[in-house]
Amino acid sequence: RIHALAMAMLVVITVVFGRISVLPPMQTLPGAFAIVTILLFDGFLVASIALRFVFPAVSQEGNAFWCVRTAPISVSRLYWMKFILWVPLVLVPAEVLVWTTLPMARAPERVMLAAAGMMAFAVVGLVSINLGAGAYFATQREENPVKVAASQGASVTFLVSLLYLTGAVMLLELPVARVLAGAPAQQA
């Protein structure tokens, strides 16, 4: 509960400061870099949310997981149900972050739509990475999800998530710069 509250406060602080501080108009490439940097920060926050809540999803089953393994229930179906549950729960704060923080960098609507789409695909990837790695590094003996999310397997998963996000967001740098180059000048 404390971690959920801390994550919610980070999202709220990011949203509030994103609304308060508006960057002045910039040249094309620095403007694109500012937009991509903000989007990357949003992605890192979403990755930490996914690590904290999605990664321990399989470990939370505890010894009951072995009952599922011996039952005539498909384990892949269980994983798909967890995936379908977690994608919308992670997608909502991710999209809220995109739509509230990118205006501070004066992102045009086309860029914000592209960023929102990229973030939706990134959330699917982050949930997949964290759910799969959480199953691979599962520790059914641990009852505290905070300890599961602070394990060595979680650290490796977070690094993989950050590399994934950095690659996904960097793919937007040049298209955003091209959109900004063709966008009409914005007035302060």
MARBA-3410 file (N, C-alpha, C, O; in Angstrom, 1 decimal):
188
0.8,-1.2,0.0,0.0,0.0,0.0,0.9,1.3,0.0,0.5,2.2,-0.7 ~ 2.0,1.2,0.7,2.8,2.4,0.8,3.5,2.6,-0.6,3.5,3.8,-1.0 ~ 3.9,1.5,-1.3,4.5,1.7,-2.6,3.4,2.2,-3.6,3.7,3.0,-4.5 ~ 2.2,1.7,-3.5,1.1,2.2,-4.4,0.9,3.7,-4.2,0.7,4.4,-5.1 ~ 0.9,4.1,-2.9,0.7,5.5,-2.6,1.9,6.3,-3.1,1.7,7.4,-3.7
3.1,5.8,-3.0,4.3,6.5,-3.5,4.3,6.7,-5.0,4.6,7.7,-5.5 ~ 3.9,5.6,-5.7,3.8,5.7,-7.1,2.7,6.6,-7.6,2.9,7.4,-8.5 ~ 1.6,6.6,-6.9,0.5,7.6,-7.2,0.9,9.0,-7.0,0.6,9.9,-7.7 ~ 1.7,9.2,-5.9,2.2,10.6,-5.6,3.1,11.0,-6.7,3.1,12.2,-7.1 ~ 4.0,10.1,-7.2,4.9,10.5,-8.3,4.2,10.9,-9.5,4.5,11.8,-10.2
3.1,10.1,-9.8,2.3,10.4,-11.0,1.6,11.8,-10.8,1.6,12.6,-11.7 ~ 1.1,12.0,-9.7,0.4,13.3,-9.4,1.4,14.5,-9.5,1.1,15.5,-10.1 ~ 2.6,14.3,-8.8,3.6,15.4,-8.9,4.0,15.7,-10.3,4.1,16.8,-10.7 ~ 4.2,14.6,-11.1,4.6,14.8,-12.5,3.5,15.6,-13.2,3.8,16.5,-14.0 ~ 2.3,15.2,-13.0,1.2,15.8,-13.7,1.0,17.3,-13.3,0.9,18.1,-14.2
1.1,17.6,-12.0,1.0,18.9,-11.5,2.1,19.8,-12.0,1.8,20.9,-12.5 ~ 3.3,19.4,-11.9,4.4,20.2,-12.4,4.5,20.3,-13.9,4.9,21.3,-14.4 ~ 4.0,19.3,-14.6,3.8,19.3,-16.0,2.9,20.4,-16.4,3.1,21.0,-17.5 ~ 1.8,20.6,-15.7,0.9,21.7,-16.0,1.4,23.1,-15.6,1.0,24.1,-16.3 ~ 2.2,23.2,-14.6,2.7,24.5,-14.1,3.8,25.0,-15.0,3.7,26.1,-15.4
4.8,24.2,-15.2,6.0,24.7,-15.9,5.9,24.4,-17.4,5.8,23.2,-17.9 ~ 5.8,25.4,-18.2,5.8,25.3,-19.7,7.1,25.8,-20.2,7.5,27.0,-19.9 ~ 7.7,25.0,-21.0,9.0,25.4,-21.6,8.8,26.5,-22.7,7.8,26.4,-23.4 ~ 9.7,27.4,-22.9,9.5,28.3,-24.0,9.7,27.6,-25.3,10.3,26.5,-25.4 ~ 9.2,28.2,-26.4,9.4,27.6,-27.7,10.9,27.4,-28.0,11.8,28.2,-27.7
11.2,26.3,-28.6,12.6,25.9,-28.9,12.8,25.6,-30.3,11.9,25.5,-31.1 ~ 14.1,25.5,-30.7,14.4,25.1,-32.1,14.0,23.7,-32.3,13.6,23.0,-31.3 ~ 14.0,23.2,-33.5,13.4,21.9,-33.9,14.1,20.8,-33.1,13.4,20.0,-32.4 ~ 15.4,20.6,-33.2,16.0,19.4,-32.6,16.0,19.5,-31.1,15.7,18.5,-30.4 ~ 16.3,20.6,-30.5,16.2,20.7,-29.0,14.7,20.5,-28.5,14.5,19.9,-27.5
13.8,21.0,-29.3,12.4,20.7,-28.9,12.0,19.3,-29.0,11.3,18.7,-28.1 ~ 12.5,18.6,-30.0,12.2,17.2,-30.2,12.9,16.4,-29.1,12.4,15.4,-28.5 ~ 14.1,16.8,-28.7,14.8,16.2,-27.6,14.1,16.4,-26.3,14.0,15.4,-25.5 ~ 13.6,17.6,-26.1,12.8,17.8,-24.8,11.6,16.9,-24.8,11.2,16.3,-23.7 ~ 10.9,16.8,-25.9,9.7,15.9,-25.9,10.0,14.5,-25.7,9.4,13.8,-24.9
11.1,14.0,-26.3,11.5,12.6,-26.2,12.0,12.4,-24.7,11.8,11.3,-24.2 ~ 12.7,13.3,-24.1,13.2,13.2,-22.8,12.0,13.1,-21.8,12.0,12.2,-20.9 ~ 11.0,13.9,-22.0,9.8,13.8,-21.1,9.1,12.5,-21.3,8.7,11.9,-20.3 ~ 9.0,12.1,-22.5,8.4,10.8,-22.8,9.2,9.6,-22.2,8.6,8.7,-21.7 ~ 10.5,9.7,-22.2,11.3,8.7,-21.6,11.1,8.7,-20.1,11.1,7.6,-19.5
11.1,9.9,-19.5,10.8,9.9,-18.0,9.5,9.3,-17.7,9.4,8.5,-16.7 ~ 8.5,9.6,-18.5,7.1,9.0,-18.3,7.3,7.5,-18.4,6.7,6.7,-17.6 ~ 8.0,7.0,-19.4,8.2,5.6,-19.5,8.9,4.9,-18.4,8.6,3.8,-18.0 ~ 9.9,5.6,-17.8,10.6,5.1,-16.7,9.7,5.0,-15.5,9.8,4.0,-14.7 ~ 8.8,5.9,-15.3,7.9,5.9,-14.2,6.9,4.7,-14.4,6.6,4.0,-13.4
6.5,4.5,-15.6,5.6,3.4,-15.9,6.3,2.1,-15.7,5.7,1.1,-15.3 ~ 7.6,2.0,-16.1,8.4,0.8,-15.9,8.5,0.5,-14.4,8.5,-0.7,-14.0 ~ 8.7,1.5,-13.6,8.8,1.2,-12.2,7.4,0.8,-11.6,7.4,-0.1,-10.7 ~ 6.3,1.3,-12.1,5.0,0.8,-11.7,4.8,-0.7,-12.1,4.4,-1.5,-11.3 ~ 5.2,-1.0,-13.3,5.1,-2.4,-13.8,6.0,-3.3,-13.0,5.5,-4.4,-12.6
7.2,-2.9,-12.7,8.1,-3.7,-11.9,7.5,-4.0,-10.5,7.6,-5.1,-10.0 ~ 6.9,-2.9,-9.9,6.4,-3.1,-8.5,5.2,-3.9,-8.4,5.0,-4.7,-7.5 ~ 4.3,-3.8,-9.4,3.0,-4.5,-9.3,2.9,-5.7,-10.3,2.2,-6.7,-9.9 ~ 3.4,-5.7,-11.4,3.3,-6.8,-12.4,4.3,-7.9,-12.1,4.0,-9.1,-12.2 ~ 5.6,-7.5,-11.9,6.6,-8.5,-11.7,6.3,-9.6,-10.6,6.5,-10.7,-10.8
5.7,-9.1,-9.4,5.4,-10.1,-8.4,4.1,-10.9,-8.6,3.7,-11.6,-7.7 ~ 3.4,-10.7,-9.7,2.1,-11.3,-9.9,2.1,-12.8,-9.8,1.2,-13.4,-9.3 ~ 3.1,-13.5,-10.3,3.2,-14.9,-10.3,3.7,-15.4,-8.9,3.2,-16.4,-8.4 ~ 4.6,-14.7,-8.3,5.1,-15.0,-7.0,4.0,-14.9,-5.9,4.0,-15.6,-4.9 ~ 3.0,-14.0,-6.2,1.9,-13.8,-5.2,1.0,-15.0,-5.1,0.3,-15.2,-4.1
1.1,-15.9,-6.1,0.3,-17.1,-6.0,0.7,-18.0,-4.9,-0.1,-18.8,-4.3 ~ 2.0,-18.0,-4.6,2.5,-18.8,-3.5,2.4,-20.3,-3.8,2.6,-20.7,-4.9 ~ 2.1,-21.0,-2.7,2.0,-22.5,-2.9,0.8,-22.8,-3.7,0.7,-24.0,-4.2 ~ -0.2,-21.9,-3.8,-1.4,-22.2,-4.6,-1.1,-22.4,-6.1,-1.8,-23.0,-6.8 ~ 0.1,-21.8,-6.5,0.5,-22.0,-7.9,0.7,-23.4,-8.2,0.4,-23.8,-9.4
1.2,-24.2,-7.3,1.4,-25.6,-7.6,0.1,-26.4,-7.7,0.0,-27.4,-8.4 ~ -0.9,-25.9,-7.0,-2.3,-26.5,-7.2,-2.8,-26.2,-8.6,-3.4,-27.1,-9.2 ~ -2.5,-25.1,-9.1,-2.9,-24.7,-10.5,-2.1,-25.6,-11.5,-2.6,-26.1,-12.5 ~ -0.8,-25.8,-11.2,0.0,-26.6,-12.1,-0.4,-28.0,-12.2,-0.3,-28.7,-13.2 ~ -1.0,-28.6,-11.1,-1.4,-30.0,-11.1,-2.9,-30.1,-11.5,-3.3,-31.2,-11.8
-3.6,-29.0,-11.6,-5.0,-29.0,-12.0,-5.1,-29.1,-13.6,-4.1,-28.8,-14.2 ~ -6.2,-29.5,-14.1,-6.3,-29.5,-15.5,-6.6,-28.2,-16.2,-7.3,-28.0,-17.1 ~ -6.0,-27.1,-15.6,-6.1,-25.8,-16.1,-4.8,-25.4,-16.8,-3.7,-25.7,-16.3 ~ -4.9,-24.8,-17.9,-3.8,-24.4,-18.7,-3.0,-23.3,-18.0,-3.7,-22.2,-17.7 ~ -1.7,-23.4,-17.8,-1.0,-22.4,-17.2,-0.9,-21.1,-18.1,-0.8,-20.0,-17.6
-0.8,-21.4,-19.4,-0.8,-20.3,-20.3,-2.0,-19.4,-20.2,-2.0,-18.2,-20.4 ~ -3.2,-20.1,-20.0,-4.4,-19.3,-19.8,-4.3,-18.4,-18.6,-4.8,-17.3,-18.6 ~ -3.7,-18.9,-17.5,-3.6,-18.1,-16.3,-2.7,-16.9,-16.6,-3.0,-15.8,-16.1 ~ -1.6,-17.1,-17.3,-0.7,-16.0,-17.7,-1.4,-15.0,-18.6,-1.3,-13.8,-18.4 ~ -2.2,-15.5,-19.5,-3.0,-14.5,-20.4,-4.0,-13.7,-19.6,-4.2,-12.6,-19.8
-4.6,-14.4,-18.6,-5.6,-13.6,-17.7,-4.9,-12.6,-16.9,-5.4,-11.5,-16.8 ~ -3.7,-12.9,-16.4,-2.9,-11.9,-15.7,-2.5,-10.8,-16.6,-2.5,-9.6,-16.2 ~ -2.1,-11.1,-17.8,-1.7,-10.1,-18.8,-2.9,-9.2,-19.1,-2.7,-7.9,-19.1 ~ -4.0,-9.7,-19.4,-5.2,-9.0,-19.7,-5.6,-8.1,-18.6,-6.2,-7.0,-18.8 ~ -5.4,-8.6,-17.3,-5.7,-7.8,-16.2,-4.8,-6.6,-16.0,-5.2,-5.5,-15.7
-3.5,-6.8,-16.2,-2.5,-5.8,-15.9,-2.3,-4.7,-17.0,-2.0,-3.6,-16.7 ~ -2.6,-5.1,-18.2,-2.4,-4.1,-19.3,-3.2,-2.8,-19.1,-2.7,-1.7,-19.1 ~ -4.5,-2.9,-18.9,-5.3,-1.7,-18.6,-4.9,-1.0,-17.3,-5.0,0.3,-17.3 ~ -4.5,-1.7,-16.3,-4.2,-1.1,-15.1,-2.9,-0.3,-15.2,-2.7,0.7,-14.4 ~ -2.0,-0.7,-16.0,-0.7,0.1,-16.2,-0.9,1.1,-17.3,-0.3,2.2,-17.3
-1.8,0.8,-18.3,-2.0,1.7,-19.4,-2.7,3.1,-19.0,-2.3,4.1,-19.5 ~ -3.6,3.0,-18.0,-4.3,4.2,-17.6,-3.3,5.3,-17.0,-3.3,6.4,-17.5 ~ -2.4,5.0,-16.0,-1.5,6.0,-15.6,-0.5,6.4,-16.7,0.0,7.5,-16.7 ~ -0.1,5.5,-17.6,0.8,5.8,-18.6,0.2,6.8,-19.6,0.9,7.8,-19.9 ~ -1.0,6.6,-20.0,-1.6,7.6,-20.9,-1.9,8.9,-20.2,-1.8,10.0,-20.8
-2.3,8.9,-18.9,-2.4,10.1,-18.1,-1.1,10.9,-18.1,-1.1,12.1,-18.3 ~ 0.0,10.2,-17.9,1.3,10.9,-17.9,1.6,11.5,-19.3,2.0,12.7,-19.3 ~ 1.3,10.8,-20.3,1.6,11.3,-21.7,0.8,12.6,-22.0,1.4,13.6,-22.4 ~ -0.5,12.5,-21.7,-1.4,13.6,-22.0,-1.2,14.8,-21.1,-1.7,15.9,-21.4 ~ -0.6,14.6,-20.0,-0.4,15.8,-19.1,1.0,16.3,-19.0,1.2,17.5,-18.6
2.0,15.6,-19.4,3.4,16.1,-19.3,3.9,16.6,-20.7,4.7,17.5,-20.7 ~ 3.4,16.0,-21.8,4.0,16.5,-23.1,3.5,17.9,-23.4,4.3,18.6,-24.2 ~ 2.4,18.4,-23.0,2.1,19.8,-23.3,3.1,20.8,-22.7,3.2,21.9,-23.2 ~ 3.8,20.4,-21.6,4.8,21.4,-21.1,5.9,21.6,-22.0,6.7,22.6,-21.9 ~ 6.1,20.7,-23.0,7.2,20.8,-24.0,6.6,21.3,-25.3,7.3,21.3,-26.3
5.4,21.8,-25.2,4.7,22.3,-26.4,4.6,21.3,-27.6,4.9,21.7,-28.7 ~ 4.3,20.1,-27.2,4.2,19.1,-28.2,2.9,19.3,-29.1,1.9,19.4,-28.5 ~ 3.1,19.3,-30.4,1.9,19.4,-31.2,1.0,18.1,-31.0,1.4,17.1,-30.5 ~ -0.3,18.3,-31.4,-1.3,17.2,-31.2,-0.9,15.9,-32.0,-1.1,14.8,-31.4 ~ -0.3,16.1,-33.2,0.2,14.9,-33.9,1.3,14.1,-33.1,1.3,12.9,-33.1
2.2,14.8,-32.5,3.2,14.2,-31.7,2.6,13.6,-30.5,3.1,12.5,-30.1 ~ 1.7,14.2,-29.9,1.1,13.7,-28.7,0.3,12.4,-29.0,0.3,11.4,-28.2 ~ -0.4,12.4,-30.1,-1.1,11.1,-30.6,-0.1,10.0,-30.8,-0.3,8.9,-30.4 ~ 1.0,10.3,-31.5,2.1,9.3,-31.7,2.7,8.9,-30.4,3.0,7.7,-30.3 ~ 2.9,9.8,-29.5,3.5,9.4,-28.2,2.5,8.5,-27.4,3.0,7.6,-26.8
1.2,8.8,-27.5,0.2,8.0,-26.8,0.2,6.6,-27.4,0.1,5.6,-26.7 ~ 0.3,6.5,-28.7,0.3,5.2,-29.3,1.5,4.4,-29.0,1.5,3.2,-28.7 ~ 2.7,5.1,-29.0,3.9,4.5,-28.7,3.9,4.0,-27.2,4.4,2.9,-26.9 ~ 3.3,4.8,-26.3,3.2,4.4,-24.9,2.3,3.2,-24.7,2.6,2.4,-23.9 ~ 1.2,3.1,-25.5,0.3,2.0,-25.4,1.1,0.7,-25.8,1.0,-0.3,-25.1
1.9,0.8,-26.9,2.7,-0.4,-27.3,3.8,-0.7,-26.2,4.1,-1.8,-26.0 ~ 4.3,0.4,-25.7,5.4,0.2,-24.7,4.8,-0.5,-23.4,5.5,-1.3,-22.8 ~ 3.6,-0.1,-23.0,2.9,-0.7,-21.9,2.7,-2.2,-22.1,3.0,-3.0,-21.2 ~ 2.3,-2.6,-23.3,2.1,-4.0,-23.6,3.5,-4.7,-23.5,3.5,-5.8,-22.9 ~ 4.5,-4.1,-24.0,5.9,-4.7,-23.9,6.3,-4.8,-22.4,6.9,-5.8,-22.0
6.1,-3.7,-21.7,6.5,-3.7,-20.3,5.8,-4.7,-19.4,6.4,-5.4,-18.6 ~ 4.5,-4.8,-19.6,3.7,-5.8,-18.9,4.2,-7.2,-19.3,4.3,-8.1,-18.4 ~ 4.5,-7.4,-20.6,5.0,-8.7,-21.0,6.3,-9.1,-20.4,6.6,-10.2,-19.9 ~ 7.2,-8.1,-20.4,8.6,-8.3,-19.9,8.5,-8.6,-18.4,9.1,-9.6,-17.9 ~ 7.7,-7.8,-17.6,7.6,-8.0,-16.2,6.9,-9.3,-15.8,7.2,-9.9,-14.8
5.8,-9.6,-16.5,5.1,-10.8,-16.2,5.9,-12.1,-16.6,6.0,-13.0,-15.8 ~ 6.6,-12.1,-17.7,7.4,-13.2,-18.1,8.6,-13.4,-17.2,9.0,-14.5,-16.7 ~ 9.3,-12.3,-16.9,10.5,-12.3,-16.0,10.0,-12.7,-14.6,10.7,-13.4,-13.8 ~ 8.9,-12.1,-14.2,8.3,-12.5,-12.8,8.0,-13.9,-12.7,8.2,-14.5,-11.6 ~ 7.6,-14.6,-13.8,7.3,-16.0,-13.8,8.7,-16.8,-13.8,8.8,-17.8,-13.1
9.7,-16.3,-14.5,11.0,-16.9,-14.6,11.7,-16.8,-13.2,12.3,-17.8,-12.8 ~ 11.6,-15.7,-12.6,12.3,-15.5,-11.3,11.3,-15.6,-10.1,11.6,-15.1,-9.1 ~ 10.3,-16.4,-10.3,9.3,-16.5,-9.3,9.8,-17.1,-8.0,10.6,-18.0,-8.0 ~ 9.4,-16.6,-6.9,9.8,-17.1,-5.6,8.5,-17.3,-4.8,8.0,-16.3,-4.1 ~ 7.9,-18.5,-4.8,6.6,-18.7,-4.2,6.7,-18.7,-2.7,5.6,-18.6,-2.0
7.9,-18.8,-2.1,8.0,-18.8,-0.7,7.8,-17.4,-0.1,7.5,-17.2,1.1 ~ 8.1,-16.4,-0.9,8.1,-15.0,-0.4,6.7,-14.5,-0.4,6.0,-14.5,-1.5 ~ 6.2,-14.0,0.7,4.8,-13.5,0.8,4.7,-12.0,0.6,3.7,-11.4,0.2 ~ 5.9,-11.3,0.8,5.9,-9.8,0.6,6.2,-9.5,-0.8,7.4,-9.7,-1.2 ~ 5.3,-8.8,-1.5,5.6,-8.5,-2.9,6.7,-7.4,-3.1,7.3,-7.3,-4.1
6.9,-6.6,-2.0,8.0,-5.6,-2.1,9.3,-6.3,-2.1,10.2,-5.9,-2.9 ~ 9.5,-7.4,-1.4,10.8,-8.1,-1.4,11.0,-8.8,-2.8,12.1,-9.0,-3.3 ~ 9.9,-9.3,-3.4,10.0,-9.9,-4.7,10.4,-8.8,-5.7,11.3,-9.1,-6.6 ~ 9.8,-7.6,-5.6,10.2,-6.6,-6.6,11.5,-6.0,-6.3,12.0,-5.2,-7.1 ~ 12.2,-6.3,-5.2,13.5,-5.8,-4.9,14.6,-6.9,-5.0,15.7,-6.7,-4.6
14.2,-8.0,-5.6,15.1,-9.1,-5.8,16.1,-8.9,-6.9,16.0,-7.9,-7.7 ~ 17.1,-9.7,-7.1,18.1,-9.6,-8.2,17.4,-9.8,-9.5,17.7,-9.1,-10.5 ~ 16.5,-10.7,-9.6,15.7,-10.9,-10.8,14.9,-9.7,-11.2,14.8,-9.3,-12.4 ~ 14.4,-9.0,-10.2,13.7,-7.7,-10.5,14.7,-6.6,-11.0,14.3,-5.8,-11.9 ~ 15.9,-6.6,-10.5,16.9,-5.6,-11.0,17.2,-5.9,-12.4,17.3,-4.9,-13.2
17.4,-7.1,-12.8,17.7,-7.5,-14.2,16.5,-7.1,-15.1,16.7,-6.6,-16.2 ~ 15.3,-7.4,-14.6,14.1,-7.1,-15.4,14.0,-5.6,-15.6,13.6,-5.2,-16.7 ~ 14.3,-4.8,-14.5,14.2,-3.4,-14.7,15.2,-2.8,-15.7,14.9,-1.9,-16.5 ~ 16.4,-3.4,-15.7,17.4,-2.9,-16.7,17.0,-3.3,-18.1,17.1,-2.5,-19.0 ~ 16.4,-4.5,-18.3,15.9,-4.8,-19.6,14.7,-3.9,-20.0,14.6,-3.5,-21.1
13.9,-3.6,-19.0,12.8,-2.7,-19.3,13.3,-1.3,-19.7,12.7,-0.7,-20.6 ~ 14.3,-0.8,-19.0,14.8,0.5,-19.4,15.5,0.5,-20.8,15.3,1.5,-21.5 ~ 16.2,-0.5,-21.1,16.8,-0.6,-22.4,15.7,-0.7,-23.5,15.8,0.0,-24.5 ~ 14.6,-1.4,-23.2,13.5,-1.5,-24.2,12.9,-0.2,-24.3,12.6,0.3,-25.5 ~ 12.6,0.5,-23.3,12.0,1.9,-23.3,12.9,2.9,-24.0,12.4,3.6,-24.9
14.1,2.9,-23.7,15.1,3.8,-24.4,15.1,3.6,-25.9,15.0,4.6,-26.6 ~ 15.1,2.3,-26.3,15.1,2.1,-27.7,13.8,2.5,-28.4,13.8,3.1,-29.5 ~ 12.7,2.2,-27.7,11.4,2.5,-28.3,11.2,4.0,-28.4,10.7,4.5,-29.4 ~ 11.6,4.8,-27.4,11.4,6.2,-27.4,12.4,6.9,-28.3,12.0,7.9,-29.0 ~ 13.6,6.4,-28.4,14.6,7.0,-29.3,14.1,6.9,-30.8,14.5,7.7,-31.6
13.3,5.9,-31.1,12.8,5.8,-32.5,11.9,7.0,-32.8,11.7,7.2,-34.0 ~ 11.4,7.7,-31.9,10.6,8.8,-32.1,11.3,10.1,-32.3,10.7,11.1,-32.8 ~ 12.6,10.2,-32.0,13.4,11.4,-32.1,13.3,12.1,-33.5,12.9,13.3,-33.5 ~ 13.7,11.4,-34.5,13.7,12.0,-35.8,12.3,12.3,-36.3,12.1,13.4,-36.9 ~ 11.3,11.4,-36.2,10.0,11.8,-36.6,9.4,13.0,-35.9,8.7,13.8,-36.5
9.7,13.1,-34.6,9.2,14.3,-33.9,9.9,15.5,-34.4,9.2,16.6,-34.5 ~ 11.2,15.5,-34.6,11.9,16.6,-35.2,11.4,17.0,-36.5,11.3,18.2,-36.8 ~ 11.0,16.1,-37.3,10.4,16.4,-38.7,9.1,17.1,-38.5,8.7,18.0,-39.3 ~ 8.3,16.6,-37.6,7.0,17.2,-37.4,7.1,18.6,-36.8,6.4,19.5,-37.3 ~ 8.1,18.8,-35.9,8.3,20.1,-35.4,8.8,21.1,-36.4,8.5,22.3,-36.4
9.6,20.6,-37.3,10.2,21.4,-38.4,9.1,21.9,-39.3,9.1,23.0,-39.9 ~ 8.1,21.0,-39.5,7.0,21.4,-40.4,5.8,22.1,-39.7,4.9,22.6,-40.4 ~ 5.8,22.1,-38.4,4.7,22.7,-37.6,4.8,24.2,-37.7,6.0,24.7,-37.7 ~ 3.7,24.9,-37.7,3.8,26.4,-37.6,4.4,26.8,-36.3,4.3,26.2,-35.3 ~ 5.0,28.0,-36.4,5.6,28.6,-35.2,4.5,28.8,-34.1,3.5,29.3,-34.4
4.9,28.4,-32.9,4.0,28.6,-31.7,4.3,29.9,-31.0,5.5,30.3,-30.9 ~ 3.3,30.6,-30.6,3.5,31.8,-29.9,3.5,31.6,-28.4,2.8,30.7,-27.9 ~ 4.3,32.4,-27.8,4.5,32.2,-26.3,3.3,32.9,-25.6,3.3,32.9,-24.4
END
